[in-house]
Amino acid sequence: MKKTNGLRDALGKTFADRRNWNRRIEVAGERYIYCSAKNEIRRIDQREGYEVALLVGCFVLGKFVWCC
């Protein structure tokens, strides 16, 4: 995953829609989930026999912001 403006815009637009909250959604060939209770967007990464949800960003005043 490379942090680009295009990816930021796609994630912001996708998860601004409440219908996509708490669901696994594919954006730019990778799977993401927005956890509304924690206000976090995480990228789902497949590892050997299990999945890891890596923190990507969150919403601040309605706009997507990268974490880390």
N, CA, C and O atoms as a Tripos MOL2 file, in Angstrom:
@<TRIPOS>MOLECULE
protein
  272   271    68     0     0
PROTEIN
NO_CHARGES

@<TRIPOS>ATOM
      1 N           0.8350   -1.1660    0.0000 N.3       1 MET1
      2 CA          0.0000    0.0000    0.0000 C.3       1 MET1
      3 C           0.8880    1.2410    0.0000 C.2       1 MET1
      4 O           1.7160    1.4260    0.8920 O.2       1 MET1
      5 N           0.7070    2.0650   -0.9870 N.am      2 LYS2
      6 CA          1.4360    3.3240   -1.0570 C.3       2 LYS2
      7 C           0.4480    4.4510   -0.7780 C.2       2 LYS2
      8 O          -0.6200    4.5170   -1.3870 O.2       2 LYS2
      9 N           0.8100    5.3310    0.1400 N.am      3 LYS3
     10 CA         -0.0710    6.4320    0.5190 C.3       3 LYS3
     11 C          -0.0640    7.4780   -0.5880 C.2       3 LYS3
     12 O           0.8970    8.2330   -0.7360 O.2       3 LYS3
     13 N          -1.1410    7.5160   -1.3590 N.am      4 THR4
     14 CA         -1.2680    8.4810   -2.4410 C.3       4 THR4
     15 C          -2.5400    9.2930   -2.2400 C.2       4 THR4
     16 O          -3.4360    8.8960   -1.4950 O.2       4 THR4
     17 N          -2.6050   10.4250   -2.9080 N.am      5 ASN5
     18 CA         -3.8140   11.2480   -2.8320 C.3       5 ASN5
     19 C          -5.0070   10.5160   -3.4220 C.2       5 ASN5
     20 O          -6.1280   10.6500   -2.9300 O.2       5 ASN5
     21 N          -4.7700    9.7390   -4.4790 N.am      6 GLY6
     22 CA         -5.8560    8.9800   -5.0950 C.3       6 GLY6
     23 C          -6.4440    7.9510   -4.1440 C.2       6 GLY6
     24 O          -7.6630    7.8020   -4.0590 O.2       6 GLY6
     25 N          -5.5780    7.2400   -3.4290 N.am      7 LEU7
     26 CA         -6.0480    6.2510   -2.4580 C.3       7 LEU7
     27 C          -6.7630    6.9410   -1.3060 C.2       7 LEU7
     28 O          -7.8060    6.4700   -0.8530 O.2       7 LEU7
     29 N          -6.2130    8.0530   -0.8290 N.am      8 ARG8
     30 CA         -6.8620    8.8060    0.2520 C.3       8 ARG8
     31 C          -8.2590    9.2480   -0.1600 C.2       8 ARG8
     32 O          -9.2070    9.1110    0.6130 O.2       8 ARG8
     33 N          -8.3930    9.7730   -1.3680 N.am      9 ASP9
     34 CA         -9.6930   10.2210   -1.8520 C.3       9 ASP9
     35 C         -10.6650    9.0580   -1.9980 C.2       9 ASP9
     36 O         -11.8400    9.1790   -1.6520 O.2       9 ASP9
     37 N         -10.1740    7.9230   -2.5140 N.am     10 ALA10
     38 CA        -11.0320    6.7460   -2.6890 C.3      10 ALA10
     39 C         -11.5150    6.2070   -1.3460 C.2      10 ALA10
     40 O         -12.6890    5.8640   -1.2040 O.2      10 ALA10
     41 N         -10.6210    6.1290   -0.3560 N.am     11 LEU11
     42 CA        -11.0160    5.6510    0.9720 C.3      11 LEU11
     43 C         -11.9850    6.6220    1.6280 C.2      11 LEU11
     44 O         -12.9770    6.2020    2.2250 O.2      11 LEU11
     45 N         -11.7090    7.9080    1.5230 N.am     12 GLY12
     46 CA        -12.6010    8.9120    2.1040 C.3      12 GLY12
     47 C         -13.9840    8.8680    1.5000 C.2      12 GLY12
     48 O         -14.9800    8.9360    2.2210 O.2      12 GLY12
     49 N         -14.0600    8.7550    0.1770 N.am     13 LYS13
     50 CA        -15.3560    8.7120   -0.5020 C.3      13 LYS13
     51 C         -16.1000    7.4150   -0.1870 C.2      13 LYS13
     52 O         -17.3080    7.4390    0.0470 O.2      13 LYS13
     53 N         -15.3990    6.2970   -0.1780 N.am     14 THR14
     54 CA        -16.0300    5.0010    0.0760 C.3      14 THR14
     55 C         -16.6100    4.9310    1.4770 C.2      14 THR14
     56 O         -17.7590    4.5260    1.6510 O.2      14 THR14
     57 N         -15.8320    5.3200    2.4770 N.am     15 PHE15
     58 CA        -16.2750    5.1540    3.8580 C.3      15 PHE15
     59 C         -17.0480    6.3490    4.3990 C.2      15 PHE15
     60 O         -17.4920    6.3170    5.5470 O.2      15 PHE15
     61 N         -17.2220    7.4020    3.6040 N.am     16 ALA16
     62 CA        -18.1160    8.4890    3.9960 C.3      16 ALA16
     63 C         -19.5680    8.0190    3.9220 C.2      16 ALA16
     64 O         -20.4400    8.5730    4.5920 O.2      16 ALA16
     65 N         -19.8230    7.0030    3.1100 N.am     17 ASP17
     66 CA        -21.1580    6.4190    2.9740 C.3      17 ASP17
     67 C         -21.3850    5.4240    4.1100 C.2      17 ASP17
     68 O         -20.6670    4.4300    4.2110 O.2      17 ASP17
     69 N         -22.3580    5.6780    4.9500 N.am     18 ARG18
     70 CA        -22.6120    4.8270    6.1220 C.3      18 ARG18
     71 C         -22.9220    3.3750    5.7570 C.2      18 ARG18
     72 O         -22.7220    2.4810    6.5800 O.2      18 ARG18
     73 N         -23.3990    3.1300    4.5600 N.am     19 ARG19
     74 CA        -23.6890    1.7440    4.1550 C.3      19 ARG19
     75 C         -22.4260    0.8940    4.1100 C.2      19 ARG19
     76 O         -22.5100   -0.3320    4.1850 O.2      19 ARG19
     77 N         -21.2710    1.5120    3.9900 N.am     20 ASN20
     78 CA        -20.0090    0.7750    3.9140 C.3      20 ASN20
     79 C         -19.3190    0.6240    5.2700 C.2      20 ASN20
     80 O         -18.2510    0.0160    5.3510 O.2      20 ASN20
     81 N         -19.9050    1.1610    6.3220 N.am     21 TRP21
     82 CA        -19.2930    1.0550    7.6460 C.3      21 TRP21
     83 C         -19.3540   -0.3770    8.1420 C.2      21 TRP21
     84 O         -20.3350   -1.0800    7.8990 O.2      21 TRP21
     85 N         -18.3200   -0.8090    8.8290 N.am     22 ASN22
     86 CA        -18.2350   -2.1360    9.4510 C.3      22 ASN22
     87 C         -18.3550   -3.2750    8.4370 C.2      22 ASN22
     88 O         -18.7920   -4.3750    8.7730 O.2      22 ASN22
     89 N         -17.9700   -3.0020    7.2170 N.am     23 ARG23
     90 CA        -17.9460   -4.0110    6.1530 C.3      23 ARG23
     91 C         -16.5650   -4.0440    5.5300 C.2      23 ARG23
     92 O         -15.8480   -3.0440    5.5100 O.2      23 ARG23
     93 N         -16.2090   -5.2060    5.0240 N.am     24 ARG24
     94 CA        -14.9410   -5.3300    4.2890 C.3      24 ARG24
     95 C         -15.1930   -4.9020    2.8500 C.2      24 ARG24
     96 O         -16.0130   -5.4940    2.1490 O.2      24 ARG24
     97 N         -14.4870   -3.8790    2.4230 N.am     25 ILE25
     98 CA        -14.6770   -3.3020    1.0960 C.3      25 ILE25
     99 C         -13.3380   -3.3300    0.3670 C.2      25 ILE25
    100 O         -12.2940   -3.0510    0.9560 O.2      25 ILE25
    101 N         -13.3780   -3.6690   -0.9210 N.am     26 GLU26
    102 CA        -12.1520   -3.6540   -1.7140 C.3      26 GLU26
    103 C         -11.9900   -2.2880   -2.3710 C.2      26 GLU26
    104 O         -12.8850   -1.8080   -3.0660 O.2      26 GLU26
    105 N         -10.8370   -1.6740   -2.1410 N.am     27 VAL27
    106 CA        -10.4890   -0.3810   -2.7280 C.3      27 VAL27
    107 C          -9.0790   -0.5110   -3.2870 C.2      27 VAL27
    108 O          -8.1540   -0.8890   -2.5680 O.2      27 VAL27
    109 N          -8.9180   -0.2000   -4.5570 N.am     28 ALA28
    110 CA         -7.6030   -0.2370   -5.2170 C.3      28 ALA28
    111 C          -6.9250   -1.5970   -5.0670 C.2      28 ALA28
    112 O          -5.7120   -1.6710   -4.8690 O.2      28 ALA28
    113 N          -7.7050   -2.6680   -5.1600 N.am     29 GLY29
    114 CA         -7.1430   -4.0180   -5.1360 C.3      29 GLY29
    115 C          -6.8120   -4.5660   -3.7620 C.2      29 GLY29
    116 O          -6.2870   -5.6740   -3.6600 O.2      29 GLY29
    117 N          -7.1040   -3.8200   -2.6960 N.am     30 GLU30
    118 CA         -6.8460   -4.2920   -1.3340 C.3      30 GLU30
    119 C          -8.1360   -4.1730   -0.5260 C.2      30 GLU30
    120 O          -9.0180   -3.3780   -0.8500 O.2      30 GLU30
    121 N          -8.2290   -4.9860    0.5410 N.am     31 ARG31
    122 CA         -9.4370   -4.9790    1.3640 C.3      31 ARG31
    123 C          -9.2460   -4.0760    2.5780 C.2      31 ARG31
    124 O          -8.2210   -4.1150    3.2580 O.2      31 ARG31
    125 N         -10.2770   -3.2560    2.8260 N.am     32 TYR32
    126 CA        -10.2660   -2.3220    3.9430 C.3      32 TYR32
    127 C         -11.5630   -2.4720    4.7250 C.2      32 TYR32
    128 O         -12.5610   -2.9700    4.2050 O.2      32 TYR32
    129 N         -11.5360   -2.0350    5.9870 N.am     33 ILE33
    130 CA        -12.7350   -2.0080    6.8150 C.3      33 ILE33
    131 C         -12.7080   -0.7220    7.6270 C.2      33 ILE33
    132 O         -11.6610   -0.3040    8.1210 O.2      33 ILE33
    133 N         -13.8880   -0.0960    7.7580 N.am     34 TYR34
    134 CA        -14.0230    1.0790    8.6190 C.3      34 TYR34
    135 C         -14.7600    0.6460    9.8730 C.2      34 TYR34
    136 O         -15.9100    0.2140    9.7940 O.2      34 TYR34
    137 N         -14.1240    0.7540   11.0210 N.am     35 CYS35
    138 CA        -14.7190    0.4010   12.3140 C.3      35 CYS35
    139 C         -15.3260    1.6760   12.8880 C.2      35 CYS35
    140 O         -14.6100    2.5230   13.4230 O.2      35 CYS35
    141 N         -16.6490    1.8120   12.7760 N.am     36 SER36
    142 CA        -17.2940    3.0590   13.1920 C.3      36 SER36
    143 C         -17.1640    3.3160   14.6860 C.2      36 SER36
    144 O         -17.0770    4.4740   15.0940 O.2      36 SER36
    145 N         -17.1470    2.2800   15.5130 N.am     37 ALA37
    146 CA        -17.0550    2.4730   16.9640 C.3      37 ALA37
    147 C         -15.7210    3.1010   17.3680 C.2      37 ALA37
    148 O         -15.6490    3.8270   18.3600 O.2      37 ALA37
    149 N         -14.6690    2.8230   16.6020 N.am     38 LYS38
    150 CA        -13.3380    3.3540   16.9220 C.3      38 LYS38
    151 C         -12.9070    4.4680   15.9750 C.2      38 LYS38
    152 O         -11.8630    5.0870   16.1800 O.2      38 LYS38
    153 N         -13.7100    4.7300   14.9300 N.am     39 ASN39
    154 CA        -13.3810    5.7320   13.9190 C.3      39 ASN39
    155 C         -12.0350    5.4230   13.2610 C.2      39 ASN39
    156 O         -11.1970    6.3090   13.0970 O.2      39 ASN39
    157 N         -11.8410    4.1580   12.8880 N.am     40 GLU40
    158 CA        -10.5770    3.7210   12.2870 C.3      40 GLU40
    159 C         -10.8150    3.0360   10.9490 C.2      40 GLU40
    160 O         -11.7780    2.2880   10.7840 O.2      40 GLU40
    161 N          -9.9380    3.2950   10.0090 N.am     41 ILE41
    162 CA         -9.9200    2.5520    8.7540 C.3      41 ILE41
    163 C          -8.7040    1.6510    8.8090 C.2      41 ILE41
    164 O          -7.5890    2.1060    9.0660 O.2      41 ILE41
    165 N          -8.9280    0.3660    8.5640 N.am     42 ARG42
    166 CA         -7.8470   -0.6130    8.6410 C.3      42 ARG42
    167 C          -7.7610   -1.3940    7.3370 C.2      42 ARG42
    168 O          -8.7740   -1.6770    6.6970 O.2      42 ARG42
    169 N          -6.5310   -1.7370    6.9550 N.am     43 ARG43
    170 CA         -6.2840   -2.5750    5.7780 C.3      43 ARG43
    171 C          -6.1600   -4.0120    6.2540 C.2      43 ARG43
    172 O          -5.4160   -4.3040    7.1900 O.2      43 ARG43
    173 N          -6.8860   -4.9010    5.6090 N.am     44 ILE44
    174 CA         -6.8580   -6.3080    5.9830 C.3      44 ILE44
    175 C          -5.7510   -6.9880    5.2010 C.2      44 ILE44
    176 O          -5.7550   -6.9980    3.9700 O.2      44 ILE44
    177 N          -4.8120   -7.5520    5.9240 N.am     45 ASP45
    178 CA         -3.6300   -8.1840    5.3440 C.3      45 ASP45
    179 C          -3.6730   -9.6810    5.6320 C.2      45 ASP45
    180 O          -3.8170  -10.0890    6.7850 O.2      45 ASP45
    181 N          -3.5490  -10.4930    4.5940 N.am     46 GLN46
    182 CA         -3.5290  -11.9490    4.7520 C.3      46 GLN46
    183 C          -2.1310  -12.3970    5.1390 C.2      46 GLN46
    184 O          -1.1540  -12.0680    4.4670 O.2      46 GLN46
    185 N          -2.0470  -13.1390    6.2120 N.am     47 ARG47
    186 CA         -0.7820  -13.7320    6.6410 C.3      47 ARG47
    187 C          -0.9350  -15.2400    6.5620 C.2      47 ARG47
    188 O          -1.9680  -15.7260    6.1020 O.2      47 ARG47
    189 N           0.0410  -15.9700    6.9860 N.am     48 GLU48
    190 CA         -0.0080  -17.4320    6.9260 C.3      48 GLU48
    191 C          -1.0880  -17.9730    7.8520 C.2      48 GLU48
    192 O          -0.8560  -18.1600    9.0470 O.2      48 GLU48
    193 N          -2.2590  -18.2200    7.3000 N.am     49 GLY49
    194 CA         -3.3390  -18.8320    8.0590 C.3      49 GLY49
    195 C          -4.1850  -17.8890    8.8940 C.2      49 GLY49
    196 O          -5.0850  -18.3480    9.5970 O.2      49 GLY49
    197 N          -3.9300  -16.5850    8.8450 N.am     50 TYR50
    198 CA         -4.7440  -15.6500    9.6150 C.3      50 TYR50
    199 C          -4.7390  -14.2780    8.9490 C.2      50 TYR50
    200 O          -3.9590  -14.0230    8.0310 O.2      50 TYR50
    201 N          -5.6230  -13.3980    9.4240 N.am     51 GLU51
    202 CA         -5.7150  -12.0440    8.9000 C.3      51 GLU51
    203 C          -5.3050  -11.0380    9.9700 C.2      51 GLU51
    204 O          -5.5130  -11.2530   11.1640 O.2      51 GLU51
    205 N          -4.7250   -9.9480    9.5180 N.am     52 VAL52
    206 CA         -4.3360   -8.8560   10.4060 C.3      52 VAL52
    207 C          -4.9770   -7.5850    9.8590 C.2      52 VAL52
    208 O          -4.9350   -7.3350    8.6550 O.2      52 VAL52
    209 N          -5.5700   -6.7850   10.7390 N.am     53 ALA53
    210 CA         -6.1650   -5.5120   10.3360 C.3      53 ALA53
    211 C          -5.2200   -4.3880   10.7550 C.2      53 ALA53
    212 O          -5.1570   -4.0230   11.9290 O.2      53 ALA53
    213 N          -4.4930   -3.8480    9.7920 N.am     54 LEU54
    214 CA         -3.4810   -2.8230   10.0590 C.3      54 LEU54
    215 C          -4.1010   -1.4270    9.9860 C.2      54 LEU54
    216 O          -4.8470   -1.1240    9.0540 O.2      54 LEU54
    217 N          -3.7950   -0.5880   10.9580 N.am     55 LEU55
    218 CA         -4.3440    0.7610   11.0130 C.3      55 LEU55
    219 C          -3.8220    1.5900    9.8390 C.2      55 LEU55
    220 O          -2.6200    1.6300    9.5770 O.2      55 LEU55
    221 N          -4.7430    2.2460    9.1410 N.am     56 VAL56
    222 CA         -4.3910    3.0660    7.9820 C.3      56 VAL56
    223 C          -4.6840    4.5380    8.2520 C.2      56 VAL56
    224 O          -3.8450    5.4000    7.9890 O.2      56 VAL56
    225 N          -5.8750    4.8250    8.7780 N.am     57 GLY57
    226 CA         -6.2560    6.2140    9.0000 C.3      57 GLY57
    227 C          -7.5620    6.3270    9.7480 C.2      57 GLY57
    228 O          -8.1060    5.3410   10.2440 O.2      57 GLY57
    229 N          -8.0630    7.5700    9.8200 N.am     58 CYS58
    230 CA         -9.3310    7.8160   10.4950 C.3      58 CYS58
    231 C          -9.9550    9.0780    9.8840 C.2      58 CYS58
    232 O          -9.3550    9.7380    9.0360 O.2      58 CYS58
    233 N         -11.1640    9.3900   10.3340 N.am     59 PHE59
    234 CA        -11.8350   10.6050    9.8830 C.3      59 PHE59
    235 C         -11.7020   11.6800   10.9610 C.2      59 PHE59
    236 O         -11.9430   11.4220   12.1400 O.2      59 PHE59
    237 N         -11.3190   12.8750   10.5470 N.am     60 VAL60
    238 CA        -11.2490   14.0270   11.4390 C.3      60 VAL60
    239 C         -12.0790   15.1310   10.8010 C.2      60 VAL60
    240 O         -11.7630   15.6030    9.7090 O.2      60 VAL60
    241 N         -13.1260   15.5360   11.4790 N.am     61 LEU61
    242 CA        -14.0440   16.5600   10.9640 C.3      61 LEU61
    243 C         -14.5240   16.2240    9.5530 C.2      61 LEU61
    244 O         -14.6170   17.1000    8.6920 O.2      61 LEU61
    245 N         -14.8260   14.9470    9.3290 N.am     62 GLY62
    246 CA        -15.3750   14.5090    8.0550 C.3      62 GLY62
    247 C         -14.3730   14.2950    6.9400 C.2      62 GLY62
    248 O         -14.7710   14.0000    5.8130 O.2      62 GLY62
    249 N         -13.0820   14.4350    7.2150 N.am     63 LYS63
    250 CA        -12.0590   14.2330    6.1900 C.3      63 LYS63
    251 C         -11.1320   13.1020    6.6000 C.2      63 LYS63
    252 O         -10.8200   12.9380    7.7790 O.2      63 LYS63
    253 N         -10.6920   12.3210    5.6140 N.am     64 PHE64
    254 CA         -9.7910   11.2040    5.8740 C.3      64 PHE64
    255 C          -8.3890   11.7150    6.1760 C.2      64 PHE64
    256 O          -7.8790   12.6020    5.4910 O.2      64 PHE64
    257 N          -7.7670   11.1430    7.2150 N.am     65 VAL65
    258 CA         -6.4080   11.5190    7.6190 C.3      65 VAL65
    259 C          -5.5920   10.2430    7.7800 C.2      65 VAL65
    260 O          -6.0570    9.2870    8.4020 O.2      65 VAL65
    261 N          -4.3760   10.2150    7.2260 N.am     66 TRP66
    262 CA         -3.4790    9.0640    7.3880 C.3      66 TRP66
    263 C          -3.0130    8.9620    8.8350 C.2      66 TRP66
    264 O          -2.8120    9.9780    9.5010 O.2      66 TRP66
    265 N          -2.8450    7.7640    9.3080 N.am     67 CYS67
    266 CA         -2.2270    7.5300   10.6160 C.3      67 CYS67
    267 C          -0.8110    7.0130   10.3830 C.2      67 CYS67
    268 O          -0.5580    6.2810    9.4260 O.2      67 CYS67
    269 N           0.0890    7.3910   11.2460 N.am     68 CYS68
    270 CA          1.4950    6.9590   11.2060 C.3      68 CYS68
    271 C           2.2110    7.5320   10.0170 C.2      68 CYS68
    272 O           3.3990    7.2720    9.8270 O.2      68 CYS68
@<TRIPOS>BOND
     1     1     2 1
     2     2     3 1
     3     3     4 2
     4     3     5 am
     5     5     6 1
     6     6     7 1
     7     7     8 2
     8     7     9 am
     9     9    10 1
    10    10    11 1
    11    11    12 2
    12    11    13 am
    13    13    14 1
    14    14    15 1
    15    15    16 2
    16    15    17 am
    17    17    18 1
    18    18    19 1
    19    19    20 2
    20    19    21 am
    21    21    22 1
    22    22    23 1
    23    23    24 2
    24    23    25 am
    25    25    26 1
    26    26    27 1
    27    27    28 2
    28    27    29 am
    29    29    30 1
    30    30    31 1
    31    31    32 2
    32    31    33 am
    33    33    34 1
    34    34    35 1
    35    35    36 2
    36    35    37 am
    37    37    38 1
    38    38    39 1
    39    39    40 2
    40    39    41 am
    41    41    42 1
    42    42    43 1
    43    43    44 2
    44    43    45 am
    45    45    46 1
    46    46    47 1
    47    47    48 2
    48    47    49 am
    49    49    50 1
    50    50    51 1
    51    51    52 2
    52    51    53 am
    53    53    54 1
    54    54    55 1
    55    55    56 2
    56    55    57 am
    57    57    58 1
    58    58    59 1
    59    59    60 2
    60    59    61 am
    61    61    62 1
    62    62    63 1
    63    63    64 2
    64    63    65 am
    65    65    66 1
    66    66    67 1
    67    67    68 2
    68    67    69 am
    69    69    70 1
    70    70    71 1
    71    71    72 2
    72    71    73 am
    73    73    74 1
    74    74    75 1
    75    75    76 2
    76    75    77 am
    77    77    78 1
    78    78    79 1
    79    79    80 2
    80    79    81 am
    81    81    82 1
    82    82    83 1
    83    83    84 2
    84    83    85 am
    85    85    86 1
    86    86    87 1
    87    87    88 2
    88    87    89 am
    89    89    90 1
    90    90    91 1
    91    91    92 2
    92    91    93 am
    93    93    94 1
    94    94    95 1
    95    95    96 2
    96    95    97 am
    97    97    98 1
    98    98    99 1
    99    99   100 2
   100    99   101 am
   101   101   102 1
   102   102   103 1
   103   103   104 2
   104   103   105 am
   105   105   106 1
   106   106   107 1
   107   107   108 2
   108   107   109 am
   109   109   110 1
   110   110   111 1
   111   111   112 2
   112   111   113 am
   113   113   114 1
   114   114   115 1
   115   115   116 2
   116   115   117 am
   117   117   118 1
   118   118   119 1
   119   119   120 2
   120   119   121 am
   121   121   122 1
   122   122   123 1
   123   123   124 2
   124   123   125 am
   125   125   126 1
   126   126   127 1
   127   127   128 2
   128   127   129 am
   129   129   130 1
   130   130   131 1
   131   131   132 2
   132   131   133 am
   133   133   134 1
   134   134   135 1
   135   135   136 2
   136   135   137 am
   137   137   138 1
   138   138   139 1
   139   139   140 2
   140   139   141 am
   141   141   142 1
   142   142   143 1
   143   143   144 2
   144   143   145 am
   145   145   146 1
   146   146   147 1
   147   147   148 2
   148   147   149 am
   149   149   150 1
   150   150   151 1
   151   151   152 2
   152   151   153 am
   153   153   154 1
   154   154   155 1
   155   155   156 2
   156   155   157 am
   157   157   158 1
   158   158   159 1
   159   159   160 2
   160   159   161 am
   161   161   162 1
   162   162   163 1
   163   163   164 2
   164   163   165 am
   165   165   166 1
   166   166   167 1
   167   167   168 2
   168   167   169 am
   169   169   170 1
   170   170   171 1
   171   171   172 2
   172   171   173 am
   173   173   174 1
   174   174   175 1
   175   175   176 2
   176   175   177 am
   177   177   178 1
   178   178   179 1
   179   179   180 2
   180   179   181 am
   181   181   182 1
   182   182   183 1
   183   183   184 2
   184   183   185 am
   185   185   186 1
   186   186   187 1
   187   187   188 2
   188   187   189 am
   189   189   190 1
   190   190   191 1
   191   191   192 2
   192   191   193 am
   193   193   194 1
   194   194   195 1
   195   195   196 2
   196   195   197 am
   197   197   198 1
   198   198   199 1
   199   199   200 2
   200   199   201 am
   201   201   202 1
   202   202   203 1
   203   203   204 2
   204   203   205 am
   205   205   206 1
   206   206   207 1
   207   207   208 2
   208   207   209 am
   209   209   210 1
   210   210   211 1
   211   211   212 2
   212   211   213 am
   213   213   214 1
   214   214   215 1
   215   215   216 2
   216   215   217 am
   217   217   218 1
   218   218   219 1
   219   219   220 2
   220   219   221 am
   221   221   222 1
   222   222   223 1
   223   223   224 2
   224   223   225 am
   225   225   226 1
   226   226   227 1
   227   227   228 2
   228   227   229 am
   229   229   230 1
   230   230   231 1
   231   231   232 2
   232   231   233 am
   233   233   234 1
   234   234   235 1
   235   235   236 2
   236   235   237 am
   237   237   238 1
   238   238   239 1
   239   239   240 2
   240   239   241 am
   241   241   242 1
   242   242   243 1
   243   243   244 2
   244   243   245 am
   245   245   246 1
   246   246   247 1
   247   247   248 2
   248   247   249 am
   249   249   250 1
   250   250   251 1
   251   251   252 2
   252   251   253 am
   253   253   254 1
   254   254   255 1
   255   255   256 2
   256   255   257 am
   257   257   258 1
   258   258   259 1
   259   259   260 2
   260   259   261 am
   261   261   262 1
   262   262   263 1
   263   263   264 2
   264   263   265 am
   265   265   266 1
   266   266   267 1
   267   267   268 2
   268   267   269 am
   269   269   270 1
   270   270   271 1
   271   271   272 2
@<TRIPOS>SUBSTRUCTURE
     1 MET1         2 RESIDUE 1 A MET
     2 LYS2         6 RESIDUE 1 A LYS
     3 LYS3        10 RESIDUE 1 A LYS
     4 THR4        14 RESIDUE 1 A THR
     5 ASN5        18 RESIDUE 1 A ASN
     6 GLY6        22 RESIDUE 1 A GLY
     7 LEU7        26 RESIDUE 1 A LEU
     8 ARG8        30 RESIDUE 1 A ARG
     9 ASP9        34 RESIDUE 1 A ASP
    10 ALA10       38 RESIDUE 1 A ALA
    11 LEU11       42 RESIDUE 1 A LEU
    12 GLY12       46 RESIDUE 1 A GLY
    13 LYS13       50 RESIDUE 1 A LYS
    14 THR14       54 RESIDUE 1 A THR
    15 PHE15       58 RESIDUE 1 A PHE
    16 ALA16       62 RESIDUE 1 A ALA
    17 ASP17       66 RESIDUE 1 A ASP
    18 ARG18       70 RESIDUE 1 A ARG
    19 ARG19       74 RESIDUE 1 A ARG
    20 ASN20       78 RESIDUE 1 A ASN
    21 TRP21       82 RESIDUE 1 A TRP
    22 ASN22       86 RESIDUE 1 A ASN
    23 ARG23       90 RESIDUE 1 A ARG
    24 ARG24       94 RESIDUE 1 A ARG
    25 ILE25       98 RESIDUE 1 A ILE
    26 GLU26      102 RESIDUE 1 A GLU
    27 VAL27      106 RESIDUE 1 A VAL
    28 ALA28      110 RESIDUE 1 A ALA
    29 GLY29      114 RESIDUE 1 A GLY
    30 GLU30      118 RESIDUE 1 A GLU
    31 ARG31      122 RESIDUE 1 A ARG
    32 TYR32      126 RESIDUE 1 A TYR
    33 ILE33      130 RESIDUE 1 A ILE
    34 TYR34      134 RESIDUE 1 A TYR
    35 CYS35      138 RESIDUE 1 A CYS
    36 SER36      142 RESIDUE 1 A SER
    37 ALA37      146 RESIDUE 1 A ALA
    38 LYS38      150 RESIDUE 1 A LYS
    39 ASN39      154 RESIDUE 1 A ASN
    40 GLU40      158 RESIDUE 1 A GLU
    41 ILE41      162 RESIDUE 1 A ILE
    42 ARG42      166 RESIDUE 1 A ARG
    43 ARG43      170 RESIDUE 1 A ARG
    44 ILE44      174 RESIDUE 1 A ILE
    45 ASP45      178 RESIDUE 1 A ASP
    46 GLN46      182 RESIDUE 1 A GLN
    47 ARG47      186 RESIDUE 1 A ARG
    48 GLU48      190 RESIDUE 1 A GLU
    49 GLY49      194 RESIDUE 1 A GLY
    50 TYR50      198 RESIDUE 1 A TYR
    51 GLU51      202 RESIDUE 1 A GLU
    52 VAL52      206 RESIDUE 1 A VAL
    53 ALA53      210 RESIDUE 1 A ALA
    54 LEU54      214 RESIDUE 1 A LEU
    55 LEU55      218 RESIDUE 1 A LEU
    56 VAL56      222 RESIDUE 1 A VAL
    57 GLY57      226 RESIDUE 1 A GLY
    58 CYS58      230 RESIDUE 1 A CYS
    59 PHE59      234 RESIDUE 1 A PHE
    60 VAL60      238 RESIDUE 1 A VAL
    61 LEU61      242 RESIDUE 1 A LEU
    62 GLY62      246 RESIDUE 1 A GLY
    63 LYS63      250 RESIDUE 1 A LYS
    64 PHE64      254 RESIDUE 1 A PHE
    65 VAL65      258 RESIDUE 1 A VAL
    66 TRP66      262 RESIDUE 1 A TRP
    67 CYS67      266 RESIDUE 1 A CYS
    68 CYS68      270 RESIDUE 1 A CYS
